């Protein structure tokens, strides 16, 4: 099962200095984007945690 989380904690959520706004940097097709925006239960298949220390905490 894919890990779920907020876009704020995703590694693909980046800041665009030209627009001065945050955007998802994944190139999704229209169907995926529509489903992500309309279905609350849909889990983003591209979500990747931006927590660099996650592996280190598991090793402790």
N, C-alpha and C positions, 0 to 999 in steps of 0.2 A: 504494500500500500504506500502511496506517495505521501511524503511528509507534507503537512499542511501548515500554513502560517499566514501572517499578514504580509502584505507587500512591503511594508516598512522594514521588515526584517529579512527580506529576500536579497540575495546577492545580485540579482538582475535589475534591481530598482535603483536607478541612478539619477543624478542631478544633471540637467542640461543648462549650462551657463548662458547660452544664447537666449533661451526662453525663460530662464530663471524659475524653473519648475522641475518636479520629479516625474520620471516616466519609467515604464517597464521597457527594458532594453531587448526583450525577447521578440523575435519576428514571428508573431502568431498569424494564422489565417483568419478570415472573417468569422467562420463558424466557431472556432475556439474562443475568440474574443467575445462574441455574442453570448455564448454559453457561460463564459466566466462572469460576464456582467449581469446576466439575468437569473442564473440558477445559483441560489445560495449554498446548495449542498455540493456543487461542483468543486473539486479540488484542482488547483492549478498543477498541471503535470510538469511544469518547468520550475516550480518553487525549489530554491536551494538556500538553505540557511546561510546567513552572512556571519554567523558566529564562528570566528576563527579558533576559539578555544574549546569548542565542543569535544573534539577528539582528545585533547589534553585532559579534560575533566573525566573522561571515561577511563583513562589510563591510571588515574590516581587511586 
